Every structure is written in C-alpha cells, then in structure tokens.
Amino acid sequence: MKKKIINDDKRKYSKKIYDGFERAPSRSMLYPLGFKKEDFNKPQVGIASTWSRVTPCNAHIHDLAKKVVDGVEKHQGKGIHFNTITVSDGISMGTSGMNYSLVSREVIADSIETVTEAQGFDGLVTFGGCDKNIPACLMSMIRLNRPSLFVYGGSILPGVLPGNKQIDIVSVFEAVGKFAKNEIDQKELELIESKAIPGFGSCGGMYTANTMASAATALGMTLPESSSNLAESREKFDDCDRAGQAVMNLIEKKLCPKDIITFKSFENAITIVMTLGGSTNAVLHLLALAKEAEIPLTLDDFKRLSHKIPVIADLKPSGRYSFADFIYRGGLPPFMKMLLNKGLLHGDCMTVTGKTLAENLKEVPDLKLDSTLIHPVEKPLKKEGHLVVLYGNLATEGAVAKISGKEGVFFEGKARCFNSEEMAFKAIISGKIKKGHVVVIRYEGP
C-alpha cells in the first residue's frame, strides 16, 4: 500500500530523501533524534547556527536557534538544528590568525550548503552574529535558493567605565596605543580590557556585524526588526519565534531569495550602509552576495551612490554613539521609513515577510530626530557617502576608503611601507610613525 503523503507540494526537497518504502533506512536514522511518524509528512526546515564559545558574538545563538525550532514546529513544520564554525576577527586581529578570517566566510557558506543539500531541507533559517558569518549565511541562502531567511544574533551592550563612560572593543585597541605611549598605566589598561565586553552579542558600533545585519534587512532577507533587537533581550527571543512562522510562510508562498534579492534591493542595502556610516567590509561582502545572486553589482555602483547618499547617523567608530543607542531610538524600521519617505529607498522591493519593504514600514512609528545621533537628511553629518571608491596606480582595479568627513579633503605625507600588519603594528607601538606619515601595508588584501 502506498504511504499517504500530505503537504507534498511544500516538501520539494525532503520528499526525495524520506518518501517511499525504499527510504525506510533514512527515516529510521531520525527516530532516535525525536522524530515521529507524522513528522515525515511535514516540511523540514534546517536551522543553521553559528553558535560557539570562541567569541561572545555568537555564544548565545544556540538558545536563539532552539527558539526558531519551536516556532517552526508550532506552524506545522519540522525544525532541525545544526551547527557550523565561526572565528573572531576581534581576537585574531594583528596575528596570523587573521589569515583565516575571510576564508571562514567561504567555509561557513559551503558547510551550510552541504548540510542543506544532503539532508533535503525544504526551508532554511540561518543565524549569524559576527563579521564573516553574516555574509556567509546570506551567500549560502542565495546559492541554495529555497525558502529561507536570516536572523541576526544581535548587538552587544556597550561597556561602562566609572563616570558612566561607554566603551567597546575599539576602546581596548586604543588603550593599547595609549599604554605604549605611557599615557595610561597597567591598571587602567586592565580596567578597560575587563569592562569593554559586558556580555554576549556583536561588537557594538557600526562595525562589520551591525553593518551587514542592517544591510541584510535592507536586502529584504530578515524580518524588519531583526537587526534592531539587542542580543540579550526579550525582543530577540520574540524575533526568533516569529522567524519560525515566517519561514513556514515562505514555504507556503514558494518565495525564495532570488525572488527577493534584486539590483534595487542591493541599492537599498548600499543606501543603509552609507547613511549609517557602516564598514568598508560591506563593499567586499555585498559584491560577493551579488555574485551568488548573479546580479551585476560593481564597485562603480558604490561610487555612483556615494555621490548622492549622505551620512546621517553619528555612530561609532567614526561617531559618538553605540548601536544600542540607535536601537533605543527605534532602530532600523523607523530609520528606513524616514529614508523611504525621502525617496532614498525602493519601497517596491519584496522581503521575507511576503510583503514589500514599503508595506512592512507602513505601520512603523515615525522616527524622532534629535540632531545628535540621527541627523536630518537635509542637514547631514556628511553630504556624500563615506565609502569612497578610488582608482589609481596603487589600485588599478579599485580601492575603498572610509572617509568620515573629519579628515579634511587632502592628504599629503611621507609614505611608510610595510609588508605585513604585524610589522606596521610594531612600528606604530614603538613610536616610529609620526603625525603626517601615511601608513601603507602591502600583501594583506583578500
């Protein structure tokens, strides 16, 4: 007698692995993991976690991923939680460990693809919380092109020194320089070192993680509030619960990443990166995502948009405020609504909610401008984008510079050239680099 199958149209991939008498061994392997007979009739959703204890950025993600499993199973799916690697730029920076940083992006993307294809998942939810695992998750989702969405692990709270002074990981790097110049003593260095990272979550300014999480939202690949919930918050758990329902809705609608990600959605992502003063790494990663999506995004598109997109958020590292401060002011949804109303975003782009960006933002409260953290578009911190694309004899194929607007418009000085980051660091710490020098580090590019 033929086995009765339900939800067959929602089980495009899993039915090839588990349906029919001849697939009994495959089904048998899953009973020890808690599967029941009826679970094989449900869409199977992989939940890819980048949890590990090697960095605080991702140390909380295991529990968040389990919440997505619960959300999937509340909505008639079967959630399957699996893991992949991550490494920490913050820890390995300045050492040979950084040689593995960008490589880890490819390893993570490949590993998620491997598990998803081998297990026949009908949908996918990925979790990232650090520099390279966020674009890696997005790359794998685009490559696989089955119903999926990304959940951000969330930003960390700032550290606090006596006197209520906020600090973060960059404060520690700066303290190393101050200690080398005898501007602070060992006791103060150790105080900053011990207080800069107060808990779990991604580095708390517009560094790469918060930049790429915001870009992922603008691409339409996260729920609208995902990048705007702190890592250790009730709202982040609620975000994960909604993600479980959202991926089941994507399976129902047969809505996949390549139905969502378009050239216009990449323009939205670049606009968000520019207006928030985000990381130069966004250029590297967005170009990689565009390649996976087979969309002809180039450096010149960043250059074109840079000429018309202002910087309006005063966020670290070039600004004064943490990403937590940005979240307390409403976070990304009201910020994006303001940009949409100013004509700076494409509102007709589809998102993982099954609605357009404009539809998602319709009921969002208006942003309250205070001219401190978030400036009006008409009175920006910088009239043009801070990510400047350069061409010349040092970079015939192009280079990217982050120009906050505080440096002046012209640089001139003696070039001090080094063949590695470590050699440059030693020269800086030993006082060989003086005001007016231009530091050039060779052989360290991707």
VENWO-V199987 format. One record per residue. N is the residue number from 0. RES is the residue in three letters. OMEGA is omega as a letter, one per 20 degrees, with the letter a starting at -180 (* if undefined). D_LAST is the distance of its C-alpha to the last C-alpha in whole Angstrom. Layout:
# VENWO-V199987
N:RES:OMEGA:D_LAST
N:RES:OMEGA:D_LAST
This chain:
# VENWO-V199987
0:MET:a:57
1:LYS:r:54
2:LYS:a:52
3:LYS:a:52
4:ILE:r:49
5:ILE:r:48
6:ASN:a:45
7:ASP:a:44
8:ASP:r:42
9:LYS:a:40
10:ARG:a:39
11:LYS:a:37
12:TYR:a:35
13:SER:a:37
14:LYS:r:40
15:LYS:a:39
16:ILE:a:38
17:TYR:a:41
18:ASP:r:44
19:GLY:a:47
20:PHE:a:49
21:GLU:r:47
22:ARG:r:44
23:ALA:r:46
24:PRO:r:44
25:SER:r:41
26:ARG:a:43
27:SER:a:45
28:MET:a:41
29:LEU:r:41
30:TYR:r:44
31:PRO:a:44
32:LEU:r:41
33:GLY:r:43
34:PHE:r:44
35:LYS:a:47
36:LYS:a:48
37:GLU:a:48
38:ASP:a:44
39:PHE:r:44
40:ASN:a:45
41:LYS:r:42
42:PRO:r:39
43:GLN:a:36
44:VAL:r:34
45:GLY:r:31
46:ILE:a:29
47:ALA:a:26
48:SER:r:25
49:THR:r:23
50:TRP:r:25
51:SER:r:25
52:ARG:r:26
53:VAL:a:23
54:THR:r:23
55:PRO:a:25
56:CYS:a:23
57:ASN:a:24
58:ALA:a:27
59:HIS:a:29
60:ILE:r:28
61:HIS:a:30
62:ASP:r:33
63:LEU:a:32
64:ALA:r:31
65:LYS:r:35
66:LYS:r:36
67:VAL:r:34
68:VAL:r:36
69:ASP:a:39
70:GLY:r:38
71:VAL:a:38
72:GLU:r:41
73:LYS:a:43
74:HIS:r:42
75:GLN:r:43
76:GLY:r:40
77:LYS:a:39
78:GLY:r:36
79:ILE:a:34
80:HIS:r:32
81:PHE:a:29
82:ASN:r:26
83:THR:a:22
84:ILE:r:20
85:THR:r:18
86:VAL:a:16
87:SER:r:17
88:ASP:a:14
89:GLY:a:17
90:ILE:a:19
91:SER:a:16
92:MET:r:15
93:GLY:r:15
94:THR:r:16
95:SER:r:14
96:GLY:r:14
97:MET:r:11
98:ASN:a:9
99:TYR:a:11
100:SER:a:10
101:LEU:r:7
102:VAL:a:9
103:SER:r:12
104:ARG:a:12
105:GLU:r:12
106:VAL:a:15
107:ILE:r:17
108:ALA:a:17
109:ASP:a:18
110:SER:r:21
111:ILE:r:22
112:GLU:a:23
113:THR:a:24
114:VAL:a:27
115:THR:r:28
116:GLU:a:28
117:ALA:a:30
118:GLN:r:32
119:GLY:r:33
120:PHE:r:32
121:ASP:r:34
122:GLY:a:32
123:LEU:r:29
124:VAL:a:28
125:THR:a:25
126:PHE:r:24
127:GLY:r:21
128:GLY:a:21
129:CYS:a:18
130:ASP:a:14
131:LYS:a:13
132:ASN:r:16
133:ILE:r:17
134:PRO:r:15
135:ALA:r:15
136:CYS:a:19
137:LEU:r:19
138:MET:a:17
139:SER:a:20
140:MET:r:23
141:ILE:a:22
142:ARG:a:21
143:LEU:r:25
144:ASN:r:26
145:ARG:a:29
146:PRO:a:31
147:SER:r:28
148:LEU:a:27
149:PHE:r:25
150:VAL:r:26
151:TYR:r:25
152:GLY:r:26
153:GLY:a:26
154:SER:r:26
155:ILE:r:28
156:LEU:r:30
157:PRO:r:30
158:GLY:a:31
159:VAL:r:35
160:LEU:r:36
161:PRO:a:40
162:GLY:r:41
163:ASN:r:39
164:LYS:r:36
165:GLN:r:33
166:ILE:r:30
167:ASP:a:26
168:ILE:r:23
169:VAL:r:22
170:SER:r:26
171:VAL:r:26
172:PHE:r:23
173:GLU:r:25
174:ALA:r:28
175:VAL:r:26
176:GLY:r:26
177:LYS:r:30
178:PHE:r:31
179:ALA:a:30
180:LYS:r:32
181:ASN:r:35
182:GLU:r:35
183:ILE:a:35
184:ASP:a:36
185:GLN:a:35
186:LYS:r:37
187:GLU:r:36
188:LEU:a:32
189:GLU:r:33
190:LEU:r:35
191:ILE:r:31
192:GLU:a:29
193:SER:a:32
194:LYS:a:32
195:ALA:a:29
196:ILE:a:28
197:PRO:a:32
198:GLY:a:31
199:PHE:r:28
200:GLY:a:26
201:SER:a:23
202:CYS:b:22
203:GLY:r:25
204:GLY:r:23
205:MET:r:21
206:TYR:a:18
207:THR:a:16
208:ALA:r:18
209:ASN:r:21
210:THR:a:19
211:MET:r:18
212:ALA:r:21
213:SER:r:23
214:ALA:r:21
215:ALA:r:22
216:THR:r:25
217:ALA:r:25
218:LEU:a:24
219:GLY:a:27
220:MET:r:26
221:THR:r:27
222:LEU:a:31
223:PRO:a:31
224:GLU:a:32
225:SER:a:29
226:SER:a:27
227:SER:r:30
228:ASN:a:31
229:LEU:a:31
230:ALA:a:29
231:GLU:a:33
232:SER:r:35
233:ARG:a:38
234:GLU:r:36
235:LYS:r:33
236:PHE:r:35
237:ASP:r:37
238:ASP:a:34
239:CYS:r:33
240:ASP:r:37
241:ARG:r:37
242:ALA:r:33
243:GLY:r:35
244:GLN:a:38
245:ALA:a:35
246:VAL:r:34
247:MET:r:37
248:ASN:r:38
249:LEU:r:35
250:ILE:r:36
251:GLU:a:40
252:LYS:a:38
253:LYS:a:36
254:LEU:a:33
255:CYS:a:30
256:PRO:a:26
257:LYS:r:26
258:ASP:a:30
259:ILE:a:28
260:ILE:a:25
261:THR:r:26
262:PHE:a:24
263:LYS:r:27
264:SER:r:25
265:PHE:r:22
266:GLU:r:24
267:ASN:a:25
268:ALA:r:22
269:ILE:r:21
270:THR:r:24
271:ILE:r:24
272:VAL:a:21
273:MET:a:22
274:THR:r:26
275:LEU:a:25
276:GLY:a:22
277:GLY:a:19
278:SER:r:16
279:THR:r:13
280:ASN:r:11
281:ALA:r:14
282:VAL:r:12
283:LEU:a:9
284:HIS:r:11
285:LEU:r:14
286:LEU:r:13
287:ALA:r:12
288:LEU:r:16
289:ALA:r:17
290:LYS:r:16
291:GLU:a:18
292:ALA:a:21
293:GLU:r:21
294:ILE:a:21
295:PRO:r:20
296:LEU:a:18
297:THR:r:16
298:LEU:a:15
299:ASP:r:19
300:ASP:r:20
301:PHE:r:19
302:LYS:r:20
303:ARG:a:23
304:LEU:r:24
305:SER:a:23
306:HIS:a:26
307:LYS:a:28
308:ILE:a:27
309:PRO:r:28
310:VAL:a:27
311:ILE:r:30
312:ALA:a:29
313:ASP:a:29
314:LEU:r:26
315:LYS:j:24
316:PRO:a:22
317:SER:a:24
318:GLY:a:27
319:ARG:a:30
320:TYR:r:30
321:SER:r:28
322:PHE:r:27
323:ALA:r:30
324:ASP:r:32
325:PHE:r:31
326:ILE:r:32
327:TYR:r:36
328:ARG:r:36
329:GLY:r:36
330:GLY:a:32
331:LEU:a:30
332:PRO:r:33
333:PRO:r:35
334:PHE:r:32
335:MET:r:31
336:LYS:r:35
337:MET:r:35
338:LEU:r:33
339:LEU:a:34
340:ASN:r:38
341:LYS:r:36
342:GLY:a:35
343:LEU:r:31
344:LEU:r:30
345:HIS:a:31
346:GLY:a:34
347:ASP:r:35
348:CYS:r:31
349:MET:r:32
350:THR:a:31
351:VAL:r:31
352:THR:a:34
353:GLY:r:36
354:LYS:r:37
355:THR:r:35
356:LEU:r:33
357:ALA:r:36
358:GLU:r:38
359:ASN:a:36
360:LEU:a:37
361:LYS:a:40
362:GLU:a:42
363:VAL:r:39
364:PRO:r:41
365:ASP:r:40
366:LEU:r:38
367:LYS:r:40
368:LEU:r:39
369:ASP:r:39
370:SER:r:38
371:THR:r:36
372:LEU:a:33
373:ILE:a:33
374:HIS:r:34
375:PRO:r:36
376:VAL:a:34
377:GLU:r:37
378:LYS:a:36
379:PRO:r:32
380:LEU:a:31
381:LYS:a:29
382:LYS:r:30
383:GLU:a:27
384:GLY:a:23
385:HIS:r:21
386:LEU:a:18
387:VAL:r:18
388:VAL:a:17
389:LEU:r:17
390:TYR:r:17
391:GLY:a:18
392:ASN:r:18
393:LEU:a:15
394:ALA:a:13
395:THR:r:15
396:GLU:r:13
397:GLY:r:13
398:ALA:a:12
399:VAL:r:13
400:ALA:r:15
401:LYS:a:17
402:ILE:a:21
403:SER:a:23
404:GLY:a:26
405:LYS:a:28
406:GLU:a:26
407:GLY:a:28
408:VAL:a:28
409:PHE:r:27
410:PHE:r:25
411:GLU:r:26
412:GLY:r:26
413:LYS:r:26
414:ALA:r:22
415:ARG:a:21
416:CYS:r:18
417:PHE:a:17
418:ASN:r:15
419:SER:r:13
420:GLU:a:13
421:GLU:r:16
422:MET:r:18
423:ALA:a:18
424:PHE:a:19
425:LYS:r:22
426:ALA:a:23
427:ILE:a:23
428:ILE:a:25
429:SER:r:27
430:GLY:a:28
431:LYS:r:27
432:ILE:a:25
433:LYS:r:28
434:LYS:a:28
435:GLY:r:27
436:HIS:r:25
437:VAL:a:21
438:VAL:r:18
439:VAL:r:16
440:ILE:a:13
441:ARG:r:11
442:TYR:a:9
443:GLU:a:7
444:GLY:a:4
445:PRO:*:0
